[in-house]
Amino acid sequence: MSQIAGMKETVELAEAKSLLAEKIEDTLSSGNAGQSVLSGGGISQISIEMEPSISPLEWLKYCRVDSKIYWSDRTGKFEMAGAGECMLFTAESYESVESVIASASHLVRSSADGVRIYGGIRFPTSNGNGSDSDWAPFESCRFLVPRFQIIKSGQRAFLTANLRESDRADVRGIIRELEEKLAFENEKENRVSEIISRTDQPTFENWESIISSVIRDFSKGRIEKIVLARQTTITFKEKCDALGLLARLSSATPRCYHYYFQPLNGLAFLGASPERLYFRKNRMIESEALAGTRPRGESSELDLKLGEELLRNEKELREHKYVVDNIKAALSVLCESYCVEKEAVLLKLARLQHLQTEFKGRLRSDISEPDIIHSLHPTSAVGGFPSSAAQVRIAECESFDRGWYAGAVGWLGKDAAEFAVAIRSGLVKEKELKLFSGAGIIQGSTAKGEWDEIENKIGSFISAVTG
């Protein structure tokens, strides 16, 4: 069961921690609260309502734990910062991802209302020659229920603990972690460290060669579309403040999903994605195609001109259609019925505007979460068409490991789930930041045009890095 302490007024963090500690001891020692959920193998959740002025992202900085996660939806109405681990699910091989999703879904269905499992899944293709050991702690997928959370939903904020049956053996240890490791200070700046170097992989010269090669593939009929990515590595003079970077990135990129996954101290994957993979509420599902890009104009007149040109551009509409057709094919298998917008519309973000087509459907009664993930991930917005052939070609063309870039990040709940496509993202390790972004290549693409598109996409990240 999920409990919210009954109070007439909200409290500050220090008092919330004290009240939460009392509730944890009562739940785990006496078994009077949450017993049915715990004894059933699920997770119980206890929440104390707090003053809503607290920033979950700022709080997360001061938590002295190795494992941290953060998630905010693109409406800006929900955000969660999680510290520590109550329950962890991982898959070393991509072939095991679906079974892990099934296990995680089973757990959350037997848990208290409000419990969510957060995590991510890598892009399925890995280039062995470019395999990056920095991705190893993330594995092919990694999902967890945080031990402690600050959740802001609308105008309300809660300090939350997630508990399981086996925690009864370590009541004092859990309370000690709450009291000693979840500190909060109000005066720490988001420092911007000095940049020592920047390198692009591939270089522009190699990029030109790669683009020429895949365009020859189009004429041979091997593939029709491929999404190729760049890795831009920025090295700092000092250790990168990853959560500070995410805070600046969040401010610069409204209407995006913002996410942060830190499996170890000093290593984190973070990003600001505008693209929903899917949202499910019971048997209703929503998805979208997002492909085709133009920058925002410096004036309203130029912005309108760029948007109208995007809506009429044959090459961009063709690229977008591959994604639309890909999602249609998936939903035709997953759904009893679905509907799709007749024409693409513009999604206008802070720095970019995209072609967007939305889908809504009703899932078949026998469809499970692993079925949805398998059918929709990855879309041709980050892979290509045909999907399997494009993934093989990506592995041949890219000399770095995508890891979780272009994968799926999000959460699983009892009656709902939501995932974003993990684009506009970066991997932080100590003094190094690796940025990832891609462009869809079809017949008519040019190396310079696609290079510039990627540069525009990583612009928000670069601005956040440079302050």
Helices and strands as residue ranges (DSSP letters): E 2-4, H 13-25, I 26-30, H 35-39, E 44-50, H 56-62, E 68-72, E 78-83, E 87-91, G 94-96, H 97-109, E 117-121, G 128-130, G 133-138, E 141-145, E 148-153, E 156-163, G 165-170, H 171-181, E 195-201, H 204-220, E 225-236, H 242-252, E 257-264, E 267-273, E 276-281, E 284-295, H 300-312, H 314-334, E 335-340, E 345-348, E 352-363, H 369-376, E 384-385, H 387-397, E 408-412, E 416-421, E 425-429, E 432-441, H 447-457, H 459-466
